[in-house]
Amino acid sequence: NYLASDKIRAAAERLRSDAVRLAREKDEQAFKNNFESSRRLGERINDIEYWKGELEKTKDKMKRKIDDVEFKRREVERLL
């Protein structure tokens, strides 16, 4: 019984240490994944902000062109 219980205790200790090691590995992996996801989200946010700014600039240019065309149209109508 003593030898059997000693073997069982040794196996339980190995199992426990394996479980602790796996838990640490998974924790590290989750931390790395979270960090990488946060980094990629930050990059994506920067990309979206850049393109939003570009769209705003284009929208403003288009509005100015439309206003110019409207002004010229009114001027031509007035001259006609």
Legacy VTK file of the C-alpha trace (Angstrom):
# vtk DataFile Version 3.0
C-alpha trace
ASCII
DATASET POLYDATA
POINTS 80 float
0.000 0.000 0.000
2.842 2.370 0.877
4.528 1.876 -2.522
1.229 2.168 -4.378
0.268 5.344 -2.526
3.741 6.758 -3.146
3.364 6.099 -6.909
-0.110 7.611 -6.918
1.152 10.681 -5.018
4.042 11.114 -7.484
1.646 10.797 -10.433
-0.701 13.336 -8.822
2.187 15.775 -8.306
3.232 15.387 -11.949
-0.364 15.910 -13.036
-0.646 18.989 -10.826
2.608 20.478 -12.134
1.493 19.780 -15.721
-1.826 21.498 -15.016
-0.064 24.538 -13.519
2.346 24.679 -16.492
-0.529 24.438 -18.985
-2.462 27.129 -17.122
0.576 29.442 -17.276
1.097 28.707 -20.975
-2.543 29.445 -21.754
-2.415 32.619 -19.675
0.683 33.799 -21.575
-0.923 32.870 -24.884
-4.107 34.768 -23.970
-2.026 37.808 -22.953
-0.101 37.710 -26.264
-3.310 37.308 -28.259
-4.941 40.181 -26.381
-1.896 42.401 -26.919
-1.756 41.553 -30.637
-5.490 42.147 -31.057
-5.222 45.497 -29.302
-2.316 46.483 -31.527
-4.191 45.511 -34.683
-7.310 47.346 -33.509
-5.210 50.443 -32.861
-3.785 50.256 -36.369
-7.252 49.786 -37.811
-8.572 52.785 -35.873
-5.704 54.898 -37.236
-6.486 53.707 -40.773
-10.169 54.536 -40.358
-9.371 57.993 -38.973
-7.029 58.649 -41.908
-9.609 57.640 -44.502
-12.316 59.568 -42.672
-10.140 62.665 -42.940
-9.541 62.009 -46.638
-13.285 61.615 -47.227
-13.973 64.849 -45.343
-11.441 66.686 -47.531
-13.010 65.244 -50.693
-16.489 66.122 -49.453
-15.422 69.700 -48.792
-13.845 69.960 -52.271
-17.008 68.602 -53.862
-19.156 71.060 -51.896
-16.987 73.981 -53.022
-17.205 72.804 -56.645
-20.973 72.415 -56.403
-21.248 75.894 -54.877
-19.081 77.303 -57.696
-21.215 75.596 -60.344
-24.389 76.872 -58.665
-22.999 80.396 -58.577
-22.010 80.254 -62.247
-25.377 78.750 -63.191
-27.189 81.628 -61.471
-24.887 84.110 -63.123
-25.524 82.590 -66.580
-29.288 82.580 -65.933
-29.130 86.188 -64.861
-27.171 87.132 -67.975
-29.602 85.257 -70.222
LINES 1 81
80 0 1 2 3 4 5 6 7 8 9 10 11 12 13 14 15 16 17 18 19 20 21 22 23 24 25 26 27 28 29 30 31 32 33 34 35 36 37 38 39 40 41 42 43 44 45 46 47 48 49 50 51 52 53 54 55 56 57 58 59 60 61 62 63 64 65 66 67 68 69 70 71 72 73 74 75 76 77 78 79
